[in-house]
Amino acid sequence: MTAPIPPDHHELPTPRSTLATGFVRVLVFCTSCRHQRDADLQRLITAGHGDVPLIHLKFRCSRCGSQRVDSVCTAASRP
C-alpha cells in the first residue's frame, strides 16, 4: 500500500513575495510584436495588486497594447 500524497501548502508567488526575494524577476513578453521587459513589481504593489498571485494578473504589452503576452519567473541578472 502506498502512502497518501500530502497536501501542497505552498502559496502561489505574488508581486510582493517575488520582489522580496531579491533574486527573481518576472519577464513579460508579447507574442504579437516580440517586445519584452521585466514586470514592474513595485508598481503592481503600489496599485494594490501586491498579494494577487502572479498567475491571476493580466499583462498588456507596453509597446503595441496587445493582451497576447506570456510571462515567466526567472533568476534576476547579477548587478
C-alpha positions in Angstrom: 0.0 0.0 0.0 1.4 3.4 -0.9 1.3 6.4 1.4 -1.1 9.2 0.6 0.3 12.3 -1.0 0.4 15.2 1.5 -1.4 18.4 0.5 0.7 21.2 -1.0 0.8 24.0 1.4 3.0 26.3 -0.6 1.5 29.6 -1.6 1.5 30.9 -5.1 4.1 33.7 -5.8 2.7 37.3 -5.7 4.4 40.5 -6.8 5.2 41.2 -3.1 6.7 37.8 -2.4 8.6 37.8 -5.7 10.1 41.3 -5.1 11.0 40.4 -1.5 13.2 37.5 -2.7 15.6 39.9 -4.5 16.8 37.3 -6.9 13.7 36.5 -9.0 12.2 38.6 -11.8 9.1 38.3 -13.9 9.8 38.6 -17.6 6.8 39.6 -19.7 7.0 39.1 -23.5 4.5 40.0 -26.2 3.7 37.2 -28.7 2.4 39.8 -31.2 5.4 42.2 -31.5 8.0 40.3 -29.6 8.7 43.1 -27.2 9.9 42.0 -23.7 10.6 43.6 -20.4 10.5 43.0 -16.7 7.2 43.5 -14.9 7.3 46.5 -12.6 6.6 44.6 -9.4 6.8 47.7 -7.2 4.2 49.4 -9.3 1.9 46.4 -9.0 2.3 46.5 -5.2 1.6 50.3 -5.1 -1.5 49.8 -7.3 -2.9 47.3 -4.7 -2.1 44.1 -6.6 0.8 43.1 -4.3 -1.0 40.0 -2.9 -2.6 38.8 -6.1 -0.9 35.5 -7.4 1.1 36.2 -10.5 -0.9 33.6 -12.5 -4.0 35.7 -12.0 -2.5 39.0 -13.2 -3.3 40.2 -16.7 -0.4 41.9 -18.5 -0.6 44.1 -21.6 2.3 45.0 -24.0 3.6 48.5 -23.3 4.7 48.8 -27.0 1.7 47.6 -29.1 -1.0 47.3 -26.4 -1.7 43.6 -27.2 -3.0 41.3 -24.4 -1.3 38.4 -26.1 1.5 38.2 -23.6 3.3 35.5 -21.7 5.3 35.8 -18.5 7.9 33.7 -16.8 9.6 33.9 -13.4 13.4 33.6 -13.9 16.6 34.4 -12.0 17.4 38.1 -11.8 20.6 39.1 -13.6 23.6 39.8 -11.3 24.4 43.5 -10.7 
